[in-house]
Amino acid sequence: MLYLAEVQKKSGGILSGGKAELKLLACQRTEQNWTAVPGDDVIPADEANNYAAGAMVLVDIAGNRQIQRIQEAGRPLVSILQNFSRMQEKFKTQEEEIEQWKQSLTYQSQELNRREMEMETRREQLQQMEEDFEQFESQRQELEALQEEINRQRESYERNRQELEGAWEHLRGEMRRFEEQQSSAQPAAVLDEEKARSLQELLNRLSSSAPSTDGIREQVNGSLEAFNQQQERLGMHWQLLEQLRSQAQQSQSEVEQQSQTIHARWQEWHQAQEALEQARSELKAQQSALNTKQEYARMLSVQMQHSEEVHQQLFRLAETSDKVKVGLQVDVEALEKMPLDELQKLAQELEAELEKMSRFVHIQEEELNAKQQEIEEIRAKIQAANEYDRLNLENELADEQDGYQMLNETLVGQRRNLQARKSVLSQHQTVLRRRQGMPEPEGSNGVIDLSPVTMLVDVQRQQQAEELQKLEAQIEQMKTAIQQAEGLIASQTTDQEDKRNELKQLEAELVGRRATVAELQGKVSLYQEMLQPLQDAADGLRHKLEAIAGSLNQMQEGCNHQLQALDEMRQTLLSLTNTPELAVS
């Protein structure tokens, strides 16, 4: 099993480093799961003697607490922390997704509550429509009963009419006989009493059996009043239906407009995304060009280092050999023309400056050697120091090494200047001896002058330095431009992601609005499907009521005509008889 442990060392003798032990800190349960080891669980580990006290290691321990493998925990811990960081980012993303799900569920819950309220309202409306339909059905049944009653009264009226026509025919026959008798010499003759009474009884029976429409008319008027109330309620429902239809049409128009707006914004987003991809491609090209220039700058730097090494080797060769000299070129022709005393004085001045400079370089050489000795002493102290002192000594060693490096770099240039001054002084002294008639020193004829070579190397180094300086300036400009481009691309990427999320949210809202519009349109269709049968039933009842009212009017007119005819028959019968009681009856 894999453990994270800390190396501990028991204090031993002065020369011994102590015996190593491992304090177990955490245990790996799974690849990404670590648990702390409770208490102070310490196991001896000779394998950890090579590690310093306090070092963190990963150790594989078998079931018998035997160490199978041990390694430094630095890089694995970095990998574990990186994985942990990635997992944190992943958890953060999941938390954001969960929060979005919560918001979506909250929205869906609110939408369900709203739809539940709408369904409750619709159920109440349906119940009200069912009640209205039941009232229409009850009114229809009442109207059918009225229709049957009217049909019965119409049949009774038809029978009375037929009886009245029979009575009229009988009366007309009596009147014809009466006229015949009167024309045959019986002018005072009258209708006999028995026939008159028979006709009078018939007329009374017809009068009493005349149908009355007052009760039926009251029922019809009540039905008309109830129908008008129901029609008003239906009218309110039709108005509500028109409002819903208008609302559905307006919502549909808004949804279409929003859909077009989202489509246009998606097109703009894709165009911006294409521009962003183009900018990314250009950024990659700039980064590739920057890498090329950086590689070229590195090569120039390497070439400059090589030139520097050649330059140093030439000067070291001049320092170690009397047959080689390196220095600045002197105008020999000017020295030949210079007055002898001035030339001698100049040579003495150069020799004095060279002596002074030689002493100064010698002092710095001694200081450099002293620093080298101090560095060696500090290194020896580090080997024998404990952990706490070692850290301070290592910091002190780093400071001394930095000072040594700076002094050494300074001496490199000073050595070159000293060698150049020696060469210049040698050339002046050579001209001075020749002009004084003194022989040249032995071996001076075989001296090789490397000054042209060093000058060529210096020119090359100068050119390389200038080119490197220009290249570094270009690299800095490119880095600045790339940083600005990266910042702009990062900003545009964030902006594009925000716009994409916003458009996704708008699309989700659009889907919800489309569902709402579809539901509203379905409600309008359902409402119309429910209202239309009620309206058709109401129209049918209205036609029936109008037909019943027309029949009642016709019956009333017939009754009025029948009563008028009965009155006329009574008057005629009274004129044919001399019986006063008939008239009274």
C-alpha positions as CSV (number, residue, x, y, z in Angstrom):
1,M,0.0,0.0,0.0
2,L,1.3,3.5,-0.9
3,Y,1.9,6.0,1.9
4,L,3.0,9.6,2.1
5,A,5.7,9.9,4.9
6,E,8.1,12.3,6.4
7,V,11.7,11.3,7.0
8,Q,12.8,11.6,10.6
9,K,16.3,10.9,12.0
10,K,17.1,10.1,15.5
11,S,20.1,12.0,16.8
12,G,23.2,9.8,17.0
13,G,26.9,10.5,17.5
14,I,28.7,13.6,16.4
15,L,29.9,12.1,13.1
16,S,26.9,9.9,12.4
17,G,23.9,11.4,10.7
18,G,21.3,9.5,12.8
19,K,19.1,6.5,12.1
20,A,16.3,7.2,9.6
21,E,12.6,6.6,10.4
22,L,9.4,7.3,8.4
23,K,6.4,9.0,10.0
24,L,3.3,7.9,8.0
25,L,1.1,10.9,7.2
26,A,-1.4,9.7,4.6
27,C,-2.5,6.4,2.9
28,Q,-3.7,6.0,-0.6
29,R,-7.1,4.2,-0.7
30,T,-7.8,4.7,-4.4
31,E,-6.1,6.6,-7.2
32,Q,-7.6,9.9,-6.2
33,N,-8.5,9.2,-2.6
34,W,-6.1,9.7,0.3
35,T,-6.8,9.4,4.0
36,A,-4.8,10.7,7.0
37,V,-3.0,8.2,9.1
38,P,-4.1,8.7,12.7
39,G,-1.6,9.1,15.5
40,D,2.1,9.0,15.2
41,D,2.7,5.8,13.2
42,V,6.5,5.6,12.7
43,I,8.5,2.7,11.1
44,P,12.3,2.3,10.9
45,A,13.6,2.7,7.4
46,D,17.3,2.3,6.6
47,E,16.4,3.0,3.0
48,A,15.7,6.6,3.8
49,N,19.2,7.4,5.1
50,N,20.0,9.1,1.9
51,Y,17.2,11.6,2.4
52,A,17.4,14.7,4.6
53,A,15.4,15.0,7.8
54,G,12.0,16.5,7.0
55,A,11.9,15.3,3.4
56,M,8.6,14.1,2.0
57,V,8.7,10.7,0.4
58,L,6.3,8.1,-1.1
59,V,6.8,4.6,0.3
60,D,5.2,1.4,-0.7
61,I,4.7,-0.8,2.4
62,A,3.7,-4.5,2.3
63,G,1.3,-6.1,4.7
64,N,4.1,-7.2,7.0
65,R,5.3,-3.5,7.2
66,Q,8.2,-4.2,5.0
67,I,9.3,-1.3,2.7
68,Q,9.2,-2.4,-0.9
69,R,9.9,0.9,-2.6
70,I,10.7,4.5,-1.6
71,Q,10.9,7.6,-3.8
72,E,11.0,11.3,-3.4
73,A,7.4,12.8,-3.2
74,G,8.1,16.1,-4.9
75,R,7.0,15.4,-8.5
76,P,4.2,12.9,-7.5
77,L,2.9,15.5,-5.0
78,V,2.9,18.1,-7.8
79,S,1.0,15.7,-10.0
80,I,-1.4,14.9,-7.2
81,L,-1.9,18.6,-6.6
82,Q,-2.4,19.3,-10.3
83,N,-5.0,16.5,-10.4
84,F,-6.6,17.9,-7.3
85,S,-6.7,21.3,-9.0
86,R,-8.3,19.8,-12.1
87,M,-10.8,18.0,-10.0
88,Q,-11.6,21.2,-8.2
89,E,-12.2,22.9,-11.6
90,K,-14.3,19.9,-12.6
91,F,-16.3,20.1,-9.4
92,K,-16.7,23.8,-9.8
93,T,-18.0,23.2,-13.3
94,Q,-20.3,20.5,-12.0
95,E,-21.5,22.8,-9.3
96,E,-22.3,25.5,-11.9
97,E,-24.2,22.8,-13.9
98,I,-26.0,21.7,-10.8
99,E,-26.9,25.4,-10.0
100,Q,-28.2,25.7,-13.6
101,W,-30.2,22.5,-13.1
102,K,-31.6,23.9,-9.9
103,Q,-32.6,27.1,-11.7
104,S,-34.1,25.0,-14.5
105,L,-36.0,22.9,-12.0
106,T,-37.2,26.0,-10.2
107,Y,-38.4,27.4,-13.5
108,Q,-40.1,24.1,-14.4
109,S,-41.7,24.0,-11.0
110,Q,-43.0,27.5,-11.4
111,E,-44.2,26.6,-14.9
112,L,-46.0,23.5,-13.6
113,N,-47.6,25.5,-10.8
114,R,-48.8,28.1,-13.4
115,R,-50.1,25.3,-15.7
116,E,-51.8,23.7,-12.7
117,M,-53.5,27.0,-11.9
118,E,-54.5,27.3,-15.6
119,M,-55.8,23.7,-15.5
120,E,-57.8,24.5,-12.4
121,T,-59.2,27.7,-14.1
122,R,-60.0,25.6,-17.2
123,R,-61.6,22.9,-15.1
124,E,-63.8,25.6,-13.5
125,Q,-64.7,27.0,-17.0
126,L,-65.5,23.5,-18.2
127,Q,-67.7,22.9,-15.2
128,Q,-69.4,26.2,-15.8
129,M,-69.9,25.2,-19.5
130,E,-71.3,21.8,-18.4
131,E,-73.8,23.6,-16.2
132,D,-74.7,25.9,-19.0
133,F,-75.1,22.9,-21.3
134,E,-77.3,21.2,-18.7
135,Q,-79.4,24.3,-18.5
136,F,-79.7,24.4,-22.3
137,E,-80.6,20.7,-22.2
138,S,-83.3,21.4,-19.5
139,Q,-84.6,24.3,-21.5
140,R,-84.7,22.1,-24.6
141,Q,-86.7,19.5,-22.7
142,E,-89.1,22.3,-21.5
143,L,-89.4,23.6,-25.0
144,E,-90.2,20.1,-26.3
145,A,-92.9,19.8,-23.6
146,L,-94.3,23.2,-24.7
147,Q,-94.1,22.0,-28.2
148,E,-96.1,18.9,-27.4
149,E,-98.7,21.0,-25.4
150,I,-99.0,23.4,-28.3
151,N,-99.5,20.4,-30.7
152,R,-102.2,19.1,-28.4
153,Q,-103.9,22.5,-28.3
154,R,-103.5,22.8,-32.0
155,E,-105.3,19.5,-32.4
156,S,-108.0,20.7,-30.0
157,Y,-108.3,23.9,-32.0
158,E,-108.6,21.9,-35.2
159,R,-111.4,19.8,-33.7
160,N,-113.2,22.9,-32.5
161,R,-112.8,24.5,-35.9
162,Q,-114.3,21.5,-37.6
163,E,-117.2,21.4,-35.1
164,L,-117.6,25.2,-35.6
165,E,-117.7,24.6,-39.4
166,G,-120.3,21.9,-38.8
167,A,-122.3,24.2,-36.7
168,W,-122.1,26.9,-39.4
169,E,-123.2,24.4,-42.0
170,H,-126.1,23.4,-39.8
171,L,-127.0,27.0,-39.2
172,R,-126.8,27.8,-42.8
173,G,-129.1,24.9,-43.6
174,E,-131.6,26.1,-41.1
175,M,-131.4,29.5,-42.5
176,R,-132.0,28.2,-46.0
177,R,-135.1,26.3,-44.8
178,F,-136.2,29.3,-42.9
179,E,-135.8,31.5,-45.9
180,E,-137.8,28.9,-48.0
181,Q,-140.6,28.8,-45.4
182,Q,-140.6,32.5,-45.3
183,S,-140.8,32.8,-49.0
184,S,-143.7,30.2,-49.1
185,A,-146.2,32.4,-47.1
186,Q,-145.1,32.1,-43.5
187,P,-143.5,35.4,-42.8
188,A,-143.9,35.2,-39.1
189,A,-142.3,31.9,-38.8
190,V,-139.3,31.5,-36.5
191,L,-136.8,28.8,-35.7
192,D,-138.4,26.3,-33.3
193,E,-137.2,26.3,-29.8
194,E,-135.7,22.9,-29.7
195,K,-133.4,23.6,-32.7
196,A,-132.5,26.9,-31.3
197,R,-131.5,25.4,-27.9
198,S,-129.5,22.8,-29.7
199,L,-127.5,25.4,-31.6
200,Q,-127.1,27.5,-28.5
201,E,-125.6,24.5,-26.6
202,L,-123.3,23.9,-29.5
203,L,-122.1,27.5,-29.5
204,N,-121.6,27.5,-25.7
205,R,-119.6,24.3,-25.9
206,L,-117.4,25.7,-28.6
207,S,-116.9,28.9,-26.6
208,S,-115.9,27.0,-23.5
209,S,-113.5,24.7,-25.4
210,A,-111.6,27.5,-27.1
211,P,-107.9,27.0,-26.1
212,S,-106.1,29.6,-23.9
213,T,-102.4,30.5,-24.7
214,D,-101.7,32.6,-21.7
215,G,-100.0,29.9,-19.6
216,I,-98.0,28.7,-22.5
217,R,-97.0,32.3,-23.4
218,E,-95.8,32.8,-19.9
219,Q,-93.6,29.7,-20.1
220,V,-92.3,30.8,-23.5
221,N,-91.5,34.2,-22.1
222,G,-89.6,32.6,-19.1
223,S,-87.7,30.4,-21.5
224,L,-86.8,33.4,-23.6
225,E,-85.6,35.3,-20.6
226,A,-83.4,32.3,-19.4
227,F,-82.2,31.9,-23.0
228,N,-81.2,35.5,-23.2
229,Q,-79.2,35.2,-19.9
230,Q,-77.5,32.1,-21.2
231,Q,-76.7,33.9,-24.5
232,E,-75.1,36.7,-22.5
233,R,-72.9,34.2,-20.7
234,L,-72.0,32.6,-24.0
235,G,-71.2,36.1,-25.4
236,M,-68.8,36.6,-22.5
237,H,-67.2,33.3,-23.3
238,W,-66.9,34.3,-27.0
239,Q,-65.3,37.6,-25.9
240,L,-62.9,35.7,-23.8
241,L,-62.2,33.4,-26.7
242,E,-61.5,36.4,-28.9
243,Q,-59.1,37.8,-26.3
244,L,-57.3,34.5,-26.1
245,R,-57.1,34.3,-29.8
246,S,-55.7,37.8,-30.0
247,Q,-53.3,37.0,-27.3
248,A,-52.2,33.8,-29.1
249,Q,-51.7,35.7,-32.3
250,Q,-49.7,38.5,-30.6
251,S,-47.6,35.9,-28.7
252,Q,-47.0,34.0,-32.0
253,S,-45.9,37.3,-33.7
254,E,-43.5,38.0,-30.8
255,V,-42.1,34.5,-30.9
256,E,-41.5,34.8,-34.6
257,Q,-39.8,38.2,-34.1
258,Q,-37.7,36.8,-31.3
259,S,-36.8,33.8,-33.4
260,Q,-35.6,36.1,-36.2
261,T,-33.6,38.2,-33.7
262,I,-31.9,35.1,-32.3
263,H,-31.2,33.8,-35.8
264,A,-29.6,37.2,-36.7
265,R,-27.6,37.2,-33.5
266,W,-26.4,33.6,-34.2
267,Q,-25.2,34.8,-37.6
268,E,-23.3,37.7,-36.0
269,W,-21.9,35.2,-33.5
270,H,-20.6,32.9,-36.2
271,Q,-19.1,35.8,-38.1
272,A,-17.3,36.9,-34.9
273,Q,-16.3,33.3,-34.3
274,E,-14.7,33.1,-37.7
275,A,-12.9,36.4,-37.1
276,L,-11.7,35.0,-33.8
277,E,-10.4,31.8,-35.4
278,Q,-8.6,33.9,-38.0
279,A,-7.1,36.0,-35.2
280,R,-6.0,32.7,-33.5
281,S,-4.4,31.5,-36.7
282,E,-2.6,34.9,-37.0
283,L,-1.5,34.6,-33.4
284,K,-0.1,31.1,-34.1
285,A,1.8,32.5,-37.1
286,Q,3.2,35.3,-34.9
287,Q,4.2,32.9,-32.2
288,S,5.9,30.7,-34.8
289,A,7.8,33.7,-36.2
290,L,8.7,34.7,-32.6
291,N,10.1,31.2,-32.0
292,T,12.1,31.5,-35.2
293,K,13.5,34.8,-34.2
294,Q,14.3,33.6,-30.7
295,E,16.1,30.6,-32.1
296,Y,18.1,32.9,-34.4
297,A,18.9,35.1,-31.4
298,R,20.0,32.1,-29.5
299,M,22.3,31.1,-32.4
300,L,23.7,34.7,-32.5
301,S,24.3,34.5,-28.8
302,V,26.2,31.2,-29.2
303,Q,28.2,32.7,-32.0
304,M,29.1,35.7,-29.8
305,Q,30.1,33.4,-27.1
306,H,32.4,31.5,-29.6
307,S,33.9,34.8,-30.7
308,E,34.4,35.8,-27.1
309,E,36.2,32.5,-26.5
310,V,38.4,33.0,-29.6
311,H,39.2,36.5,-28.3
312,Q,40.1,35.2,-24.9
313,Q,42.2,32.4,-26.3
314,L,44.1,35.0,-28.4
315,F,44.9,37.1,-25.4
316,R,45.8,34.0,-23.3
317,L,48.1,33.0,-26.1
318,A,49.7,36.4,-26.0
319,E,50.1,36.3,-22.2
320,T,51.8,32.9,-22.3
321,S,54.1,33.4,-25.3
322,D,56.7,36.0,-26.0
323,K,56.5,35.3,-29.7
324,V,52.9,36.5,-29.9
325,K,51.5,39.9,-29.2
326,V,48.0,41.3,-29.3
327,G,47.2,45.0,-29.1
328,L,45.9,48.0,-30.7
329,Q,47.4,49.1,-34.0
330,V,49.7,52.2,-33.7
331,D,50.3,54.8,-36.3
332,V,54.1,54.1,-36.8
333,E,54.4,56.8,-39.5
334,A,53.2,59.4,-37.0
335,L,55.7,58.1,-34.4
336,E,58.5,58.4,-37.0
337,K,57.6,62.1,-37.6
338,M,57.2,62.9,-33.9
339,P,60.1,64.8,-32.2
340,L,62.4,62.4,-30.4
341,D,62.0,64.0,-27.0
342,E,58.2,63.9,-27.3
343,L,58.3,60.3,-28.4
344,Q,60.6,59.4,-25.4
345,K,58.3,61.3,-23.0
346,L,55.2,59.5,-24.5
347,A,56.9,56.1,-24.1
348,Q,57.7,56.9,-20.4
349,E,54.1,58.0,-19.7
350,L,52.8,54.8,-21.3
351,E,55.2,52.7,-19.3
352,A,54.1,54.5,-16.0
353,E,50.4,53.9,-16.8
354,L,51.1,50.3,-17.7
355,E,52.9,49.8,-14.3
356,K,50.1,51.4,-12.5
357,M,47.5,49.3,-14.3
358,S,49.6,46.1,-13.7
359,R,49.6,46.7,-10.0
360,F,45.9,47.3,-10.0
361,V,45.2,44.1,-12.0
362,H,47.6,42.2,-9.7
363,I,45.7,43.4,-6.6
364,Q,42.4,42.2,-8.2
365,E,44.0,38.9,-9.1
366,E,45.0,38.4,-5.4
367,E,41.5,39.4,-4.4
368,L,40.1,36.9,-6.8
369,N,42.3,34.2,-5.4
370,A,41.2,35.1,-1.9
371,K,37.6,34.7,-2.9
372,Q,38.3,31.4,-4.4
373,Q,39.9,30.3,-1.2
374,E,36.9,31.5,0.8
375,I,34.6,29.6,-1.5
376,E,36.6,26.4,-1.0
377,E,36.4,27.0,2.8
378,I,32.6,27.5,2.7
379,R,32.2,24.3,0.7
380,A,34.2,22.4,3.3
381,K,32.1,23.8,6.1
382,I,28.9,22.8,4.2
383,Q,30.1,19.2,4.1
384,A,30.3,19.0,7.9
385,A,27.4,21.3,8.9
386,N,23.9,20.3,10.1
387,E,20.7,21.1,8.2
388,Y,20.1,24.5,9.8
389,D,23.7,25.8,9.4
390,R,23.9,24.2,5.9
391,L,21.1,26.5,4.7
392,N,22.9,29.6,5.8
393,L,26.2,28.4,4.5
394,E,24.6,27.7,1.1
395,N,23.2,31.2,0.9
396,E,26.7,32.6,1.9
397,L,28.3,30.4,-0.8
398,A,25.9,31.7,-3.4
399,D,26.7,35.3,-2.5
400,E,30.5,34.6,-2.6
401,Q,30.1,32.8,-6.0
402,D,28.2,35.8,-7.4
403,G,31.0,38.1,-6.2
404,Y,33.7,35.9,-7.7
405,Q,31.9,35.8,-11.0
406,M,31.5,39.6,-11.1
407,L,35.1,40.1,-10.2
408,N,36.3,37.5,-12.7
409,E,34.2,39.1,-15.5
410,T,35.7,42.5,-14.6
411,L,39.3,41.1,-14.7
412,V,38.7,39.6,-18.2
413,G,38.3,43.1,-19.6
414,Q,41.1,44.5,-17.6
415,R,43.5,41.7,-18.6
416,R,42.7,42.5,-22.3
417,N,43.3,46.2,-21.7
418,L,46.6,45.4,-19.9
419,Q,47.7,43.2,-22.8
420,A,46.7,45.9,-25.3
421,R,48.6,48.6,-23.4
422,K,51.7,46.3,-23.4
423,S,51.5,45.9,-27.1
424,V,51.1,49.7,-27.6
425,L,54.1,50.4,-25.3
426,S,56.2,47.7,-27.1
427,Q,55.4,49.4,-30.5
428,H,56.4,52.8,-29.1
429,Q,59.6,51.5,-27.6
430,T,60.5,49.7,-30.8
431,V,60.2,53.0,-32.8
432,L,62.0,54.9,-30.1
433,R,65.0,52.4,-30.1
434,R,65.2,52.5,-33.9
435,R,65.3,56.3,-34.0
436,Q,67.9,56.4,-31.1
437,G,70.0,53.9,-33.1
438,M,69.7,51.2,-30.5
439,P,69.5,47.6,-31.6
440,E,66.1,45.8,-31.2
441,P,65.8,43.2,-28.4
442,E,66.7,39.7,-29.2
443,G,63.7,37.6,-30.4
444,S,61.7,40.7,-31.3
445,N,61.9,39.9,-35.0
446,G,60.1,36.6,-34.6
447,V,57.1,38.1,-32.7
448,I,53.7,37.4,-34.3
449,D,51.2,40.2,-34.1
450,L,47.7,39.0,-33.8
451,S,46.1,42.4,-33.6
452,P,44.5,42.2,-37.1
453,V,42.9,38.9,-36.0
454,T,41.6,40.4,-32.8
455,M,40.3,43.4,-34.6
456,L,38.5,41.2,-37.1
457,V,37.0,39.2,-34.2
458,D,36.0,42.5,-32.5
459,V,34.4,43.8,-35.6
460,Q,32.5,40.5,-36.0
461,R,31.5,40.6,-32.3
462,Q,30.3,44.2,-32.8
463,Q,28.2,43.3,-35.8
464,Q,26.8,40.3,-34.0
465,A,26.0,42.4,-31.0
466,E,24.2,45.1,-33.1
467,E,22.3,42.5,-35.0
468,L,21.4,40.7,-31.7
469,Q,20.3,44.0,-30.2
470,K,18.0,44.7,-33.2
471,L,16.7,41.2,-33.1
472,E,16.0,41.5,-29.3
473,A,14.2,44.7,-29.9
474,Q,12.1,43.0,-32.6
475,I,11.5,40.1,-30.3
476,E,10.3,42.4,-27.6
477,Q,8.0,44.2,-30.0
478,M,6.6,40.9,-31.2
479,K,6.2,39.7,-27.6
480,T,4.2,42.9,-26.8
481,A,2.1,42.5,-29.9
482,I,1.5,38.8,-29.1
483,Q,0.6,39.6,-25.5
484,Q,-1.9,42.3,-26.7
485,A,-3.3,39.8,-29.3
486,E,-3.6,37.1,-26.6
487,G,-5.4,39.5,-24.3
488,L,-7.7,40.6,-27.1
489,I,-8.3,37.0,-28.1
490,A,-8.9,36.0,-24.5
491,S,-11.4,38.9,-24.1
492,Q,-13.1,38.0,-27.3
493,T,-13.2,34.3,-26.4
494,T,-14.9,35.2,-23.1
495,D,-17.2,37.6,-24.8
496,Q,-18.1,34.9,-27.4
497,E,-18.7,32.3,-24.7
498,D,-20.9,34.8,-22.8
499,K,-22.9,35.5,-26.0
500,R,-23.2,31.8,-26.8
501,N,-24.5,31.1,-23.3
502,E,-26.9,34.1,-23.6
503,L,-28.1,32.8,-27.0
504,K,-28.6,29.3,-25.6
505,Q,-30.6,30.8,-22.7
506,L,-32.7,32.8,-25.2
507,E,-33.3,29.7,-27.3
508,A,-34.4,27.9,-24.2
509,E,-36.7,30.8,-23.4
510,L,-37.9,30.7,-27.0
511,V,-38.7,27.0,-26.7
512,G,-40.7,27.7,-23.5
513,R,-42.5,30.6,-25.2
514,R,-43.3,28.4,-28.2
515,A,-44.7,25.8,-25.9
516,T,-46.7,28.5,-24.1
517,V,-48.0,29.8,-27.5
518,A,-48.8,26.2,-28.6
519,E,-50.6,25.6,-25.4
520,L,-52.5,28.9,-25.8
521,Q,-53.5,28.0,-29.3
522,G,-54.6,24.6,-28.1
523,K,-56.6,26.3,-25.4
524,V,-58.2,28.5,-28.1
525,S,-59.1,25.5,-30.3
526,L,-60.4,23.6,-27.3
527,Y,-62.4,26.6,-26.1
528,Q,-63.9,27.1,-29.6
529,E,-64.7,23.3,-29.9
530,M,-66.5,23.5,-26.6
531,L,-68.3,26.8,-27.3
532,Q,-69.4,26.0,-30.8
533,P,-71.8,23.1,-29.8
534,L,-73.2,25.3,-27.0
535,Q,-73.8,28.1,-29.5
536,D,-75.3,25.6,-32.0
537,A,-77.6,24.3,-29.2
538,A,-78.5,27.9,-28.2
539,D,-79.2,28.8,-31.9
540,G,-81.5,25.7,-32.1
541,L,-83.3,26.7,-29.0
542,R,-83.8,30.2,-30.3
543,H,-85.3,28.9,-33.5
544,K,-87.6,26.6,-31.6
545,L,-88.6,29.4,-29.3
546,E,-89.3,31.6,-32.3
547,A,-91.3,28.8,-33.9
548,I,-93.3,28.3,-30.7
549,A,-93.9,32.0,-30.5
550,G,-95.1,32.1,-34.1
551,S,-97.4,29.1,-33.5
552,L,-98.8,30.8,-30.4
553,N,-99.5,33.9,-32.4
554,Q,-101.2,31.9,-35.1
555,M,-103.3,30.0,-32.5
556,Q,-104.2,33.3,-30.8
557,E,-105.4,34.7,-34.1
558,G,-107.4,31.5,-34.8
559,C,-108.9,31.7,-31.4
560,N,-109.9,35.3,-31.9
561,H,-111.4,34.5,-35.3
562,Q,-113.3,31.6,-33.7
563,L,-114.7,33.7,-30.9
564,Q,-115.7,36.4,-33.4
565,A,-117.4,33.7,-35.5
566,L,-119.2,32.4,-32.4
567,D,-120.5,35.9,-31.6
568,E,-121.7,36.3,-35.2
569,M,-123.5,32.9,-34.9
570,R,-125.1,34.0,-31.7
571,Q,-126.4,37.2,-33.3
572,T,-127.7,35.3,-36.3
573,L,-129.4,32.7,-34.0
574,L,-130.9,35.5,-31.9
575,S,-132.4,37.0,-35.0
576,L,-134.0,33.7,-36.0
577,T,-135.6,33.0,-32.7
578,N,-138.1,34.7,-30.4
579,T,-136.7,33.1,-27.3
580,P,-135.2,35.8,-25.0
581,E,-133.6,33.3,-22.7
582,L,-131.4,32.1,-25.5
583,A,-130.0,35.5,-25.9
584,V,-129.4,35.7,-22.2
585,S,-127.7,32.4,-22.1
